[in-house]
Amino acid sequence: MPYKPNKMMIADAKRAIAYNESVTPSQRWGTPTGRRRAGQIARGEELSPDIILRMFAFLTRARANYERYVGAGKTKGKGYYAYLGWGGPSALPWAEDKIRRMRAAGEIPGGPTRRG
């Protein structure tokens, strides 16, 4: 079953897209996949199980980098905006919850999802 992003995720993705539109190409964040994901989230599109699994993987890997930006009081930078593009801080617990639900429904294999 596809799931839609929450309002905070949509707002963060829109913020990341707006940043990319306001800077020169050399200052923009994201790979084509990351920018495509930001567009899907910003539009509030339904997200498939595969996309949610990819979001969880990216957000888990990139969380420490995002937290370094926030801890240093920085709100600009490619890593910061890339994290927002994938749904921002509210997207990680959201994805974790959706993965648990999908596993419980038998939509995807595996045991419980846990962040490290």
N, C-alpha and C positions, 0 to 999 in steps of 0.2 A: 504494500500500500504506500503510495507517495505521501509525503508530508510537506507542509508549507512552513517557511521560516517565520519566526516571530517578529514583532514590530521593532525590537531592539536590533536584531540582525539586519533587517531591511534598512534601518537608519544608518547603521555602521557601514554597510556595503555602499549605500548612496554617498556617504561621506568620503569613502575611499575613491569612488569613481569621480566625484567632484574634485578631489585633490589631483588626480591624474589629468583631468581636463584643465587644471589651472597652472600646470608646470610644464617645462620643456620636456621633450621626450627622454632626455638623459636622466631626468629626476623622477620619472614615473616608476611606480612599483609594479611588480607582478609579471608572471609568465602569461602567455595567451590563455592557458587553462585557468589561472587565478583570476584574470580579468573577466573571462567568460562566466566563471562561478559568481563573481561579484554582480554581474549583470542579472543572472538568474535570481540571486537572492534579493537584489534591489527591486526587481519586478514582482517579487512575492510568488514566484513560480513554484509549483510542486517539485519536490526533490525526491529522486528515486533512491532506493536502498543503496545502490552503488555509489551515488553521489554523496550520500550521508556518510558512508564508510570512508570515502576519500576526504571529506571535510574533517572527520574525526582524526584521521591520520595526520593531515596537515596541521590542524590546530594543536594537536598534542605535541608535534615536533617544534612548532613555531612559538609555543606559549612562552618559553623562557626568554626568547628574544624580545617578544612583545612586552613582557614584564620588565625587562631591562630598560626599555624606552620609557615606560610609565614610571618606574622607580626613579629614573633620572629626571623626571619632569619633562620629558621630550614628547611632543605631539606631532613631530614631523620626522619623516624618514621612511625609507622603502619598507623595512621590516614592520614598522608600526602600521602603515597603511595596508600592507599585504594581509596582515592579521584581520584588520577591519573588513577588508574585501571578502574574506572567507566567512564573514558573519560576526566577527568581533568576539569579545569575551563571553557574551551570552550564548554563542553558538556551540561552545564545547560541551557544557552541560546539556544543552538541547540535543546535540548529536548523540551524546552518551545515552540519554533517555530514549531516543528513537531507536537506537541500536538494541537496547534492552527489550523494547516493545516488539521489534521485528524478530528478534531471537525467540521471544516467548510465543509469538504467532507462527513460528516456523518459516518465516520469510527468508531468513539467512541462518547459516549454521553457526555453531560456536556457543561458548559459555558467556558468562557475564563480562561486560566491558568495565575495565577499571583504569582510571588515569593514574599515572605514576607521579 
